[in-house]
Amino acid sequence: MQPITPPPGSPKRNLSETVWTKLDRKATAIAEFTMRQYRKKRSTWTVGAVGVLLVIIVLLFYIDAMSEGFESVDNDGDGLIDEDPSSWTDWENSQYANRSISGPMSDDDGDCLGLEPWMQDTGNQDGVDCNVVYSYDRNGMVTSVSSDMNVDEDPNESEFLEEASHRAFLLGFGKFGFLFILGIFVPLFLATGLIRDEMDSGTLHYLVGKPIARAEILMYRLLGFVGLAWPYFAGLFVLSALVTGFFGPGESIYRFSDLGIWFGILIATFLTVLAYAAVFITFGIVAGRFGVLVALLFAVWEFFMMFLAMIGVTREMGLASMSISFWGSEIINSTAWLVWGDYAMMSGQTTAIDIALWTVWYSPFPTTSPLLNMVVSIVVLLIITALFVLIGQSSFKKRELN
């Protein structure tokens, strides 16, 4: 029997020798090499230990605050506490925009009805005696609560203060703890020198000497950093979610309703850490030995923009959107709007009692749709990452190795 001869033309390449498998082998080799370098450095363990210690300390403060609870306050100074609690069910499940509505009469103790008739509408002067008026903006957020004299003058803080504090902790810890402090701290000290340190020490010659393009080296080194940083953050998130879930307010053993918030914080942190790593690697290549200084100045800028966004100075102007932390925060804001549907009620109570627990909460920007805003924020972070990777690759190709 004659052997079958293959048809004329270019020989078929074995599946194990395709360009994609070669690409995969190179990426895996450099990524593993990068992770092995990190594991052997004391600085890696130091940075990781500082982050774990920070998270544990904050969680201990949280446990202490939740275990002690919150006491009510004599708001009107008459020596009685919670004698006229607020009624929020009128608008808890409703949607209002660009208008004010009159809430139910909430004169529980009758001290408003006991006034002279001409005094029963001296508070908001809306023509209705002994009532409360709630004003809303276009996003359904309560902007003001105006009540008549002796109506809702001594609300029951203990009914919601623990819940409000818990939610404010999740948002604040997610934004300032994970997204900003650890999100910048870890890439700043571990990613800035991914290429620069190899260039200074001369060990980069061993990588460049292989059949690997310089642009690929930067990508694979970044991949190695992500392979170490993302599991580290995931472990901290699991720890935080367990503690806040078991010690948070509520009658159930564990607050499963908060898992959606933690998932949003996790996605936001992963993307911001990736973006910061790309930025700091590029700074290390472009600025050379001054890369750390430039990265520190950039971190100061990020902190300044987040602070201004927190107090609401730059949100309307959009200035804060010129920072990475802003777009990560918007992912968390959008997640909170999607998971917590009763924010109008919580915001109204906070406004009436005059407490500043919601400075970490804002409506989605730049769109009014939380889901669309989340998609926009994710795309912006990915674009920033890709842009700085391209800048770093371009500069890396032109640099001469020592």
C-alpha positions as CSV (number, residue, x, y, z in Angstrom):
1,M,0.0,0.0,0.0
2,Q,1.4,3.3,-1.1
3,P,1.8,6.0,1.7
4,I,-0.5,8.9,1.4
5,T,1.4,12.0,0.4
6,P,0.2,15.3,1.8
7,P,-1.3,17.9,-0.6
8,P,1.0,20.5,-1.9
9,G,1.2,23.8,-0.1
10,S,2.6,25.1,3.2
11,P,2.9,22.4,5.8
12,K,0.4,22.5,8.6
13,R,1.8,23.7,11.9
14,N,1.3,21.6,14.9
15,L,-1.1,23.0,17.5
16,S,1.6,23.1,20.1
17,E,3.7,25.4,17.8
18,T,1.1,28.0,16.9
19,V,1.8,31.7,17.5
20,W,-0.8,31.7,20.3
21,T,0.8,28.9,22.2
22,K,4.3,30.5,21.8
23,L,2.8,33.8,23.1
24,D,1.3,31.9,26.0
25,R,4.6,30.3,26.9
26,K,6.5,33.6,26.8
27,A,3.8,35.4,28.8
28,T,3.7,32.6,31.4
29,A,7.5,32.4,31.7
30,I,8.0,36.2,32.3
31,A,4.9,36.4,34.5
32,E,6.2,33.6,36.7
33,F,9.7,35.1,36.8
34,T,8.2,38.4,37.9
35,M,6.1,36.8,40.6
36,R,9.1,34.8,41.8
37,Q,11.1,38.0,42.1
38,Y,8.4,39.6,44.2
39,R,8.2,36.6,46.5
40,K,11.9,36.8,47.3
41,K,11.9,40.5,48.0
42,R,11.6,41.8,51.6
43,S,9.9,44.9,50.3
44,T,7.0,42.8,49.0
45,W,6.4,41.1,52.3
46,T,6.7,44.4,54.1
47,V,4.2,46.2,51.9
48,G,1.8,43.2,52.1
49,A,2.1,43.0,55.9
50,V,1.4,46.8,56.3
51,G,-1.7,46.4,54.2
52,V,-3.0,43.5,56.2
53,L,-2.2,45.2,59.5
54,L,-4.1,48.3,58.3
55,V,-7.2,46.4,57.4
56,I,-7.2,44.4,60.7
57,I,-6.9,47.6,62.7
58,V,-9.8,49.3,60.9
59,L,-12.0,46.2,61.2
60,L,-11.3,46.1,65.0
61,F,-12.5,49.7,65.3
62,Y,-15.6,48.7,63.3
63,I,-16.3,45.7,65.5
64,D,-16.0,47.9,68.6
65,A,-18.3,50.5,67.2
66,M,-21.0,48.0,66.2
67,S,-20.8,46.2,69.6
68,E,-21.3,49.4,71.6
69,G,-24.2,50.5,69.5
70,F,-25.6,54.1,69.3
71,E,-27.5,56.1,71.8
72,S,-30.4,58.4,71.0
73,V,-30.1,62.2,71.6
74,D,-32.4,64.7,73.2
75,N,-32.6,66.8,70.0
76,D,-35.0,69.5,71.3
77,G,-33.4,69.8,74.8
78,D,-36.6,69.2,76.7
79,G,-35.2,66.3,78.8
80,L,-37.1,63.7,76.9
81,I,-35.7,61.3,74.3
82,D,-37.4,60.0,71.2
83,E,-40.8,61.4,72.2
84,D,-41.6,62.4,68.6
85,P,-39.9,60.0,66.2
86,S,-40.0,60.6,62.5
87,S,-42.3,58.9,60.1
88,W,-40.5,57.9,56.9
89,T,-42.8,55.3,55.3
90,D,-44.7,57.9,53.3
91,W,-41.9,58.3,50.8
92,E,-39.6,55.3,51.5
93,N,-40.8,53.4,48.5
94,S,-41.7,56.3,46.2
95,Q,-39.8,58.3,43.6
96,Y,-39.9,62.1,43.7
97,A,-38.0,64.6,41.5
98,N,-37.6,68.4,41.3
99,R,-40.5,69.0,43.8
100,S,-41.4,69.0,47.4
101,I,-44.1,66.8,49.0
102,S,-45.9,67.0,52.3
103,G,-45.3,64.0,54.5
104,P,-47.7,62.6,57.1
105,M,-48.5,64.4,60.4
106,S,-45.8,63.1,62.8
107,D,-46.8,64.9,66.0
108,D,-46.6,61.8,68.1
109,D,-46.6,63.5,71.4
110,G,-49.2,66.1,70.5
111,D,-47.1,69.1,71.4
112,C,-47.7,70.7,68.0
113,L,-51.5,70.2,68.0
114,G,-51.5,71.7,71.5
115,L,-50.2,75.0,70.2
116,E,-52.5,77.9,69.2
117,P,-54.0,77.4,65.7
118,W,-52.0,80.2,64.2
119,M,-48.7,78.6,65.5
120,Q,-49.3,75.1,64.0
121,D,-47.9,76.1,60.5
122,T,-45.2,78.5,61.6
123,G,-42.4,76.1,60.5
124,N,-42.6,75.3,56.8
125,Q,-45.7,77.6,56.2
126,D,-47.1,75.3,53.4
127,G,-50.7,75.8,54.5
128,V,-50.9,72.4,56.2
129,D,-50.8,72.3,60.0
130,C,-48.3,70.1,61.9
131,N,-46.7,68.4,58.9
132,V,-43.3,67.8,57.3
133,V,-42.2,68.8,53.8
134,Y,-39.4,66.8,52.0
135,S,-37.6,68.4,49.1
136,Y,-36.0,66.2,46.4
137,D,-33.6,66.8,43.6
138,R,-33.8,65.3,40.1
139,N,-32.0,62.1,41.3
140,G,-34.5,61.5,44.1
141,M,-32.2,62.6,46.8
142,V,-33.6,64.5,49.8
143,T,-32.2,68.0,49.8
144,S,-34.0,69.4,52.8
145,V,-36.6,68.4,55.4
146,S,-38.7,71.3,56.7
147,S,-41.2,70.6,59.6
148,D,-43.6,72.6,61.5
149,M,-42.9,73.5,65.1
150,N,-42.7,70.5,67.5
151,V,-43.1,68.0,64.6
152,D,-40.4,65.3,64.4
153,E,-38.3,67.5,66.7
154,D,-36.9,64.5,68.5
155,P,-36.5,61.6,66.1
156,N,-35.2,58.1,67.2
157,E,-31.6,57.9,66.1
158,S,-31.1,54.4,67.3
159,E,-33.6,53.1,64.7
160,F,-31.3,53.8,61.8
161,L,-28.0,55.3,63.1
162,E,-26.3,51.9,63.3
163,E,-27.5,50.9,59.8
164,A,-26.4,54.3,58.4
165,S,-23.0,54.0,60.1
166,H,-22.5,50.5,58.7
167,R,-23.2,51.6,55.2
168,A,-21.0,54.6,55.5
169,F,-18.2,52.4,56.7
170,L,-18.5,50.1,53.7
171,L,-18.4,53.0,51.3
172,G,-15.7,54.9,53.1
173,F,-13.5,51.9,53.7
174,G,-14.0,50.7,50.1
175,K,-13.0,54.1,48.7
176,F,-10.3,55.4,51.0
177,G,-9.0,52.1,52.4
178,F,-8.9,49.8,49.5
179,L,-9.4,52.0,46.5
180,F,-7.1,54.8,47.4
181,I,-4.6,54.0,50.3
182,L,-3.9,50.4,49.4
183,G,-4.8,50.8,45.8
184,I,-2.0,53.4,45.4
185,F,0.3,52.1,48.1
186,V,0.8,48.6,46.7
187,P,1.5,49.6,43.0
188,L,3.6,52.6,44.0
189,F,6.2,50.5,45.9
190,L,5.9,47.3,43.8
191,A,5.1,48.3,40.2
192,T,7.2,51.5,39.7
193,G,10.5,49.5,39.4
194,L,9.2,46.6,37.4
195,I,11.2,47.7,34.3
196,R,13.4,50.5,35.8
197,D,15.1,48.3,38.4
198,E,15.9,45.7,35.8
199,M,17.4,48.4,33.6
200,D,19.5,49.9,36.4
201,S,20.8,46.5,37.6
202,G,21.6,45.3,34.1
203,T,19.5,42.1,34.4
204,L,17.2,43.3,31.7
205,H,19.8,42.2,29.2
206,Y,18.9,38.6,30.0
207,L,15.2,39.2,29.0
208,V,15.9,41.4,26.0
209,G,18.4,38.8,24.7
210,K,15.6,36.3,24.2
211,P,13.3,36.4,21.1
212,I,10.9,38.7,23.0
213,A,9.9,42.2,21.9
214,R,10.3,44.9,24.5
215,A,6.7,45.8,24.3
216,E,5.8,42.2,25.3
217,I,8.2,42.4,28.3
218,L,6.3,45.3,29.7
219,M,3.0,43.6,29.3
220,Y,4.1,40.4,30.8
221,R,5.8,42.1,33.7
222,L,2.5,43.9,34.4
223,L,0.7,40.6,34.1
224,G,3.1,39.2,36.8
225,F,2.3,42.1,39.1
226,V,-1.4,41.6,38.6
227,G,-1.1,37.9,39.3
228,L,0.3,38.7,42.7
229,A,-1.6,41.9,43.6
230,W,-5.2,40.8,42.7
231,P,-5.2,37.6,44.9
232,Y,-3.7,39.7,47.7
233,F,-6.6,42.2,47.5
234,A,-9.1,39.4,47.1
235,G,-8.0,37.9,50.4
236,L,-8.4,41.2,52.2
237,F,-11.8,41.6,50.7
238,V,-12.9,38.1,51.9
239,L,-11.7,39.0,55.4
240,S,-13.5,42.4,55.4
241,A,-16.7,40.9,54.0
242,L,-16.8,38.2,56.6
243,V,-16.2,40.6,59.5
244,T,-18.7,43.2,58.4
245,G,-21.2,40.6,57.4
246,F,-21.2,38.8,60.8
247,F,-20.8,41.9,63.0
248,G,-23.0,44.3,61.0
249,P,-26.5,45.3,62.2
250,G,-29.5,43.1,61.5
251,E,-31.3,40.1,62.9
252,S,-29.8,37.5,60.5
253,I,-26.5,35.8,61.3
254,Y,-24.8,37.2,58.2
255,R,-25.6,40.2,56.0
256,F,-25.7,38.6,52.5
257,S,-27.2,41.8,51.2
258,D,-23.8,43.5,51.5
259,L,-22.1,41.0,49.1
260,G,-23.1,43.0,46.1
261,I,-21.4,46.1,47.6
262,W,-18.2,44.2,48.3
263,F,-18.3,42.8,44.7
264,G,-18.5,46.3,43.3
265,I,-15.6,47.5,45.6
266,L,-13.6,44.5,44.4
267,I,-14.1,45.2,40.7
268,A,-13.3,48.9,41.3
269,T,-10.1,48.1,43.2
270,F,-8.9,45.5,40.7
271,L,-9.3,48.1,37.8
272,T,-7.7,51.0,39.7
273,V,-4.8,48.9,40.9
274,L,-4.3,47.8,37.2
275,A,-4.4,51.5,36.1
276,Y,-2.1,52.7,38.8
277,A,0.4,49.9,38.0
278,A,0.4,50.9,34.3
279,V,0.9,54.6,35.3
280,F,3.7,53.9,37.7
281,I,5.6,51.5,35.4
282,T,5.5,54.2,32.7
283,F,6.7,56.8,35.2
284,G,9.6,54.5,36.1
285,I,10.6,54.1,32.5
286,V,10.2,57.7,31.3
287,A,11.5,59.4,34.4
288,G,14.2,56.9,35.3
289,R,15.6,57.4,38.7
290,F,13.1,60.2,39.4
291,G,10.2,57.8,38.7
292,V,9.4,57.3,42.3
293,L,9.3,61.1,42.9
294,V,7.0,61.6,39.9
295,A,4.8,58.7,41.2
296,L,4.6,60.3,44.6
297,L,3.5,63.6,43.1
298,F,0.9,61.8,41.1
299,A,-0.4,60.1,44.3
300,V,-0.7,63.5,46.0
301,W,-2.8,64.7,43.0
302,E,-5.0,61.6,43.3
303,F,-5.5,62.3,47.0
304,F,-6.3,66.0,46.4
305,M,-8.9,65.1,43.7
306,M,-10.5,62.5,45.9
307,F,-10.7,64.9,48.8
308,L,-12.4,67.6,46.6
309,A,-14.8,65.1,45.2
310,M,-15.7,63.9,48.7
311,I,-16.7,67.4,49.8
312,G,-18.5,68.0,46.5
313,V,-16.4,70.9,45.3
314,T,-15.4,69.5,41.9
315,R,-18.3,67.1,41.1
316,E,-20.4,69.6,39.2
317,M,-17.4,71.0,37.3
318,G,-16.1,67.5,36.5
319,L,-12.6,68.4,37.6
320,A,-12.3,65.3,39.8
321,S,-12.9,63.1,36.8
322,M,-9.3,63.8,35.8
323,S,-8.2,61.3,38.4
324,I,-8.2,57.5,38.4
325,S,-9.6,57.3,42.0
326,F,-12.7,59.2,40.8
327,W,-13.7,56.6,38.3
328,G,-13.0,53.8,40.7
329,S,-15.2,55.6,43.2
330,E,-18.0,55.9,40.6
331,I,-18.1,52.2,40.3
332,I,-18.7,51.9,44.0
333,N,-21.3,54.7,43.9
334,S,-23.2,53.0,41.1
335,T,-23.0,49.6,42.9
336,A,-24.5,51.2,46.0
337,W,-27.3,52.8,44.1
338,L,-28.1,49.4,42.5
339,V,-27.9,47.3,45.7
340,W,-29.4,49.8,48.2
341,G,-32.8,50.9,47.0
342,D,-33.7,52.9,50.1
343,Y,-31.1,55.6,50.0
344,A,-33.7,58.4,49.9
345,M,-35.1,57.3,53.2
346,M,-31.6,57.1,54.8
347,S,-30.6,60.4,53.4
348,G,-33.7,62.1,54.6
349,Q,-33.2,60.8,58.2
350,T,-29.6,61.9,58.1
351,T,-30.6,65.4,56.9
352,A,-33.2,65.7,59.6
353,I,-30.9,64.6,62.5
354,D,-28.1,66.7,61.0
355,I,-25.3,64.1,61.0
356,A,-22.5,63.8,58.4
357,L,-22.5,60.1,57.7
358,W,-23.1,60.3,54.0
359,T,-20.2,62.4,52.8
360,V,-18.9,59.3,51.1
361,W,-22.1,58.8,49.1
362,Y,-22.9,60.6,45.8
363,S,-25.2,60.0,42.9
364,P,-23.7,58.5,39.8
365,F,-21.7,60.8,37.5
366,P,-21.6,61.6,34.6
367,T,-24.8,59.8,33.8
368,T,-28.0,59.4,35.9
369,S,-28.2,55.7,35.3
370,P,-26.2,53.6,37.8
371,L,-25.7,50.7,35.4
372,L,-24.6,52.9,32.5
373,N,-22.4,54.9,34.8
374,M,-20.7,51.7,36.0
375,V,-20.0,50.6,32.4
376,V,-18.6,54.1,31.5
377,S,-16.3,54.1,34.5
378,I,-15.0,50.6,33.7
379,V,-14.3,51.6,30.1
380,V,-12.5,54.8,31.2
381,L,-10.2,52.9,33.6
382,L,-9.4,50.4,30.8
383,I,-8.6,53.2,28.4
384,I,-6.3,54.9,30.9
385,T,-4.5,51.6,31.5
386,A,-4.1,50.9,27.7
387,L,-2.9,54.5,27.1
388,F,-0.2,54.4,29.7
389,V,0.9,50.9,28.6
390,L,1.3,52.3,25.0
391,I,3.3,55.3,26.3
392,G,5.5,53.0,28.4
393,Q,6.1,50.6,25.5
394,S,7.0,53.5,23.2
395,S,9.5,54.9,25.7
396,F,10.9,51.5,26.5
397,K,11.7,50.8,22.9
398,K,13.7,54.0,22.6
399,R,15.7,53.5,25.8
400,E,19.3,52.3,25.6
401,L,20.2,49.7,28.2
402,N,23.2,50.2,30.4
